[in-house]
Structure formats: C-alpha cells, structure tokens
Amino acid sequence: MQEDIVASLTRQVKEEVLENYVAERRLLEAQIEDLEDRAKRTRSVSVQAGRRLNRLSFLMLRPERRQTLKTLLNVPSPSFWEYGIDEPFSKKVPVLHVRGLTAGSRFRKLVLEACSRALLHMESYRSAYEDLQAECRAVNRNISQFRKNFDLLTILQFLRGLDPVEIERRNILGENFSSQEIASLDRRLFIPDVQFDRFDVPPPVPLPERRTVEASLARLAKEIFEAHADAVRRLML
C-alpha cells in the first residue's frame, strides 16, 4: 500500500515536471519563432539600405567611377553591399529632387543627397542588426537556462516509460509520437543554441560620416558632369 502511494506520488511529481517542461519549451519555441520574424524584418531593412547605395552608384554612370565610390565608402569586396552597388539600378526607391542654378550644381547636390540617404539607411540597418544580435544572445541564454532547469535524461526516461498510445493520446509536447519516433526522442527534444549565421543577414558596412567624404564626393560629381554632361542632364530630367 505504502509502496503504491510512493509510486503514485513519484509519478505525479514527474508529470508536474513534464508539464512545466512542456510549458517552458513552448514559450522558448515562441521566442525562437519571434526571432525568426525579427530576422526577416532585419533582412528587409538591409535591402532598403542596399537600394540606397544602388541609387548612389547609379549616379556614377561608369564602372570605374563606381569602383572609386566603393573605395571612398570602404565597401568590402566581395560583399552583399558591393553587389548592391554593381547590380542594375532599382527603381523601387523614391526619386530625389534638388535645386540648383546650374545642371552641374544640381548634380553635385543630387550625389551628396543620395549619399546622405545611403548613410542614414545604413545606420538604421546597423541598429536593427545589432538589436537582432542582442535578441539572439538573449534567446540563447534562455535556451541554456532551460537546459539547466530540466534534466533531459530524466524527461526521456519518463517518456519512454509511458505507453506510446498514451503519449499519442495526451499529445505530449503538442505532437503525436509514433512508436518508431519514441526511439529518437532525445534528438527531437534537444533544443540547440540559435546560430546567428542561419538568419543570413549581412553585417553592416561602417560607412564614413558625410563630412569626411563630402569634398571627395563633390569633386567626383564634378568630374562625372564634365565628362558626361549630356548623360547627366538626361538622368536629371
């Protein structure tokens, strides 16, 4: 009789631990899912930043000028950002409007304004990228704490001690496990750390401040206008 009571209490304690495990695991899985959504939004911000670099690159007109721009902005090669500079111009960015007394002065202002917008979007992306990194570290700390709080071996032993039909009926961990799947529970239940690389978000480029490149960009714009005045005028129509 006493042995039956002890066995029953032991089982109740294990079931309570399992219920806590399930609740904590689902919370953790929700955090990982939210992290995935944040990564998608971060990638979207990177695309917007890349398009602003692409717009600035479009104003260079010639490949050799684009190479000068890459050097001026310290764009690494090869990189996601270099591809953004070299790819065909995307018309998915707003048209910039500037005023000037001459076509040459308007073009110079256009180049400088395009640079300012590219720097602004890159800074926004840098902030989003660092926030994603911080969130990933926080989730990994939660995963580590989860593994410390719950002895996976004990959970596995308890689950394997249950009849497979009972496991299916009770929907342990929100899934129905077949008898064949019971043997691989350790692989299914283990939650690894989230690897940041899986999100496929490019590291931001530490672009220089506008004041440090403004004079060089202005000279570059002047050179481009003097060499391709007609093309520049058509571009600004």
C-alpha positions in Angstrom: 0.0 0.0 0.0 2.7 2.4 1.1 4.8 1.5 -2.0 1.8 2.2 -4.2 1.4 5.7 -2.6 5.1 6.5 -3.1 5.0 5.3 -6.7 1.8 7.4 -7.3 3.4 10.5 -5.8 6.6 9.9 -7.7 4.6 9.7 -10.9 2.6 12.9 -10.1 5.9 14.8 -9.4 7.3 13.6 -12.7 4.2 14.5 -14.6 4.3 18.0 -13.0 7.9 18.4 -14.1 6.9 17.3 -17.6 4.0 19.8 -17.7 6.4 22.5 -16.6 8.9 21.3 -19.2 6.2 21.5 -21.9 5.1 25.0 -20.9 8.6 26.3 -20.8 9.5 24.7 -24.1 6.6 26.2 -25.9 7.5 29.6 -24.5 11.0 29.1 -25.8 9.8 28.0 -29.2 7.7 31.1 -29.4 10.7 33.2 -28.6 12.7 31.4 -31.4 9.8 32.0 -33.8 9.7 35.7 -32.9 13.5 35.8 -33.5 12.9 34.4 -37.0 10.3 37.1 -37.7 12.7 39.8 -36.4 15.4 38.4 -38.8 13.0 38.7 -41.7 12.4 42.4 -40.8 16.1 43.0 -40.5 16.8 41.5 -43.9 14.1 43.9 -45.3 16.0 46.8 -43.7 19.2 45.6 -45.3 17.5 45.5 -48.7 16.4 49.1 -48.3 19.9 50.2 -47.3 21.3 48.3 -50.3 18.9 50.1 -52.7 20.1 53.5 -51.4 23.7 52.5 -52.2 22.5 51.3 -55.5 20.9 54.7 -56.2 24.1 56.5 -55.3 26.0 54.1 -57.6 23.6 54.7 -60.4 24.7 58.4 -60.4 28.3 57.4 -61.0 27.4 56.4 -64.6 30.6 54.4 -65.3 32.1 51.2 -63.8 35.4 53.0 -62.9 33.5 55.7 -61.0 31.6 53.0 -59.1 34.9 51.5 -58.1 36.0 54.9 -56.9 32.8 55.1 -54.9 33.4 51.7 -53.3 36.9 52.8 -52.2 35.6 56.1 -50.9 32.9 54.4 -48.8 35.1 51.5 -47.7 32.7 48.9 -49.2 34.3 45.5 -48.8 34.8 43.1 -51.7 33.2 40.7 -52.1 30.1 41.5 -50.0 26.4 41.9 -50.1 26.9 45.7 -50.3 29.3 45.5 -53.3 26.6 43.5 -55.1 24.1 46.3 -54.3 26.4 48.8 -55.9 27.1 46.8 -59.0 23.6 45.5 -59.8 21.3 47.3 -62.2 19.6 50.3 -60.9 16.5 49.6 -58.8 13.5 51.9 -59.4 12.0 50.8 -56.1 13.4 53.9 -54.3 12.0 57.4 -54.3 13.3 59.9 -56.8 15.4 62.7 -55.2 14.6 66.3 -56.0 17.2 69.0 -55.6 17.5 72.6 -56.7 20.5 74.4 -58.2 21.4 77.3 -60.5 23.2 75.1 -63.0 22.9 71.5 -64.0 26.4 70.9 -62.6 25.4 72.3 -59.1 22.2 70.3 -59.2 24.1 67.1 -60.0 26.5 67.7 -57.1 23.7 68.3 -54.7 22.0 65.1 -56.0 25.1 63.0 -55.4 25.5 64.4 -51.9 21.9 63.9 -51.0 21.9 60.4 -52.3 25.0 59.7 -50.2 23.2 61.2 -47.1 20.2 58.9 -47.6 22.5 55.9 -48.1 24.4 56.7 -44.8 21.1 57.2 -43.0 19.6 53.9 -44.1 22.9 52.1 -43.3 22.8 53.5 -39.8 19.2 52.3 -39.4 20.3 48.9 -40.6 23.2 48.8 -38.2 20.8 49.5 -35.3 18.5 46.7 -36.5 21.4 44.3 -37.0 22.7 44.9 -33.5 19.3 44.6 -32.0 18.9 41.2 -33.7 22.3 40.1 -32.4 21.3 41.1 -28.8 18.0 39.3 -29.1 19.7 36.2 -30.4 22.1 36.2 -27.4 19.1 36.7 -25.0 17.3 33.7 -26.6 20.4 31.6 -26.3 20.8 32.5 -22.6 17.2 31.3 -22.2 17.9 28.1 -24.0 20.9 27.5 -21.8 18.9 28.1 -18.7 16.2 25.8 -20.0 18.7 23.0 -20.4 19.9 23.6 -16.8 16.4 23.7 -15.4 15.3 20.4 -17.0 17.3 17.2 -17.0 16.6 15.9 -20.5 17.7 12.4 -19.5 15.0 12.3 -16.8 12.4 13.6 -19.2 13.4 11.0 -21.7 13.3 8.1 -19.2 9.8 9.2 -18.1 8.5 9.5 -21.7 10.0 6.1 -22.7 8.3 4.6 -19.6 4.9 5.6 -21.0 3.0 3.6 -23.5 3.2 5.0 -27.0 -0.6 5.0 -27.3 -0.8 7.1 -24.1 1.8 9.5 -25.4 -0.3 10.0 -28.6 -3.5 10.4 -26.6 -2.0 13.0 -24.3 -0.3 15.0 -27.2 2.9 15.4 -25.3 4.8 18.5 -26.5 2.0 19.3 -28.8 2.9 16.4 -31.1 1.8 12.8 -31.7 4.7 10.4 -31.4 4.6 7.1 -33.2 6.2 4.1 -31.6 9.1 4.4 -34.1 9.7 8.0 -33.1 10.0 7.2 -29.4 13.5 5.9 -30.0 14.7 9.2 -31.3 13.1 11.4 -28.7 16.5 12.7 -27.4 17.2 14.2 -30.9 13.7 15.6 -31.2 13.6 17.1 -27.7 17.0 18.7 -27.6 17.0 22.4 -28.3 20.3 23.7 -29.7 21.6 27.2 -29.5 20.4 29.6 -32.2 23.2 30.2 -34.7 23.2 33.8 -35.8 24.5 32.8 -39.3 21.3 31.0 -40.0 19.5 34.3 -40.4 21.5 35.3 -43.5 21.8 38.9 -42.6 24.9 40.7 -43.9 27.0 42.7 -41.4 26.5 46.4 -41.9 29.3 48.5 -43.5 30.8 51.1 -41.2 30.3 53.9 -43.8 32.2 57.1 -43.2 30.4 60.2 -42.0 29.2 62.6 -44.7 31.5 65.3 -43.6 34.6 63.1 -44.2 33.7 62.3 -47.7 31.7 65.3 -48.8 34.6 67.1 -50.5 35.7 64.0 -52.3 32.2 63.2 -53.5 31.7 66.8 -54.7 34.9 66.5 -56.8 33.8 63.2 -58.1 30.4 64.6 -59.1 32.2 67.5 -60.9 34.4 65.1 -62.8 31.4 63.0 -63.9 29.4 66.0 -65.0 32.4 67.4 -67.0 32.9 64.0 -68.7 29.3 63.1 -69.3 27.3 66.3 -69.2 24.6 65.2 -71.7 24.1 61.9 -69.9 23.8 63.7 -66.6 21.3 66.1 -67.9 19.1 63.3 -69.3 19.4 61.5 -65.9 18.1 64.5 -64.1 15.1 65.1 -66.4 
